[in-house]
Amino acid sequence: MGGTVTGEHGVGMEKINEMCVQFRTAELNQFHAVKHAFDPRGLLNPGKAVPTLARCAEFGAMHVHNGELPHPELERF
């Protein structure tokens, strides 16, 4: 059908796994870079809106190289 998992409303918890499927690793990395720039301590809605890298790896949509996820400085939930 096309489209996106979310439009005018936030991602929250219901749609977060679909983001791991809809977006490539490079795009998710960009999302995390922007989030980290504005929220370096990860205090704002942790685990919501932008899927954590660990969640995408668990969901099977992120490449894990030699047991290492990209962005080791980001907190894993």
C-alpha positions as CSV (number, residue, x, y, z in Angstrom):
1,M,0.0,0.0,0.0
2,G,2.9,2.4,0.5
3,G,3.0,5.3,2.9
4,T,4.6,5.4,6.3
5,V,3.9,3.8,9.7
6,T,3.1,7.2,11.1
7,G,1.9,10.5,9.8
8,E,0.6,13.3,12.0
9,H,0.9,11.4,15.3
10,G,4.0,10.1,17.0
11,V,5.4,6.6,16.8
12,G,5.2,5.8,20.6
13,M,5.4,2.1,21.4
14,E,2.8,0.6,19.1
15,K,4.6,1.4,15.8
16,I,8.2,1.3,16.8
17,N,9.0,-2.2,15.5
18,E,7.7,-1.2,12.1
19,M,10.3,1.6,11.9
20,C,13.0,-1.1,12.0
21,V,11.5,-2.6,8.9
22,Q,10.6,0.6,7.1
23,F,14.0,2.4,7.4
24,R,17.4,1.2,6.5
25,T,20.3,1.0,9.0
26,A,21.8,4.3,7.6
27,E,18.5,6.1,8.1
28,L,18.1,4.8,11.7
29,N,21.7,5.9,12.4
30,Q,20.7,9.4,11.2
31,F,17.7,9.4,13.5
32,H,19.8,8.4,16.4
33,A,22.4,11.1,15.6
34,V,19.8,13.8,15.6
35,K,18.2,12.5,18.8
36,H,21.6,12.3,20.5
37,A,22.4,15.9,19.5
38,F,19.3,17.2,21.2
39,D,19.1,14.6,24.1
40,P,22.7,13.4,24.8
41,R,21.7,11.8,28.1
42,G,18.7,10.0,26.6
43,L,16.2,11.5,29.1
44,L,13.4,12.4,26.7
45,N,11.0,9.6,26.1
46,P,13.6,6.8,26.2
47,G,12.8,3.9,23.9
48,K,10.0,5.8,22.1
49,A,9.8,7.7,18.8
50,V,13.1,6.4,17.5
51,P,13.7,2.7,17.9
52,T,16.7,1.8,19.9
53,L,19.5,0.0,18.0
54,A,19.2,-3.0,20.2
55,R,15.5,-3.3,19.5
56,C,16.1,-3.3,15.8
57,A,18.9,-5.9,16.1
58,E,16.5,-8.1,18.1
59,F,13.8,-7.5,15.6
60,G,16.2,-8.7,12.9
61,A,16.4,-5.5,10.9
62,M,19.8,-4.2,11.8
63,H,23.2,-5.5,10.9
64,V,25.4,-6.5,13.8
65,H,29.1,-6.8,12.8
66,N,31.3,-8.9,15.0
67,G,28.9,-8.7,17.8
68,E,29.1,-4.9,17.8
69,L,26.1,-2.6,17.1
70,P,26.8,0.8,15.6
71,H,26.9,3.8,18.0
72,P,28.2,2.1,21.1
73,E,27.8,5.5,22.9
74,L,24.0,5.2,22.8
75,E,22.2,3.6,25.7
76,R,20.6,0.2,25.0
77,F,17.2,-0.6,26.6
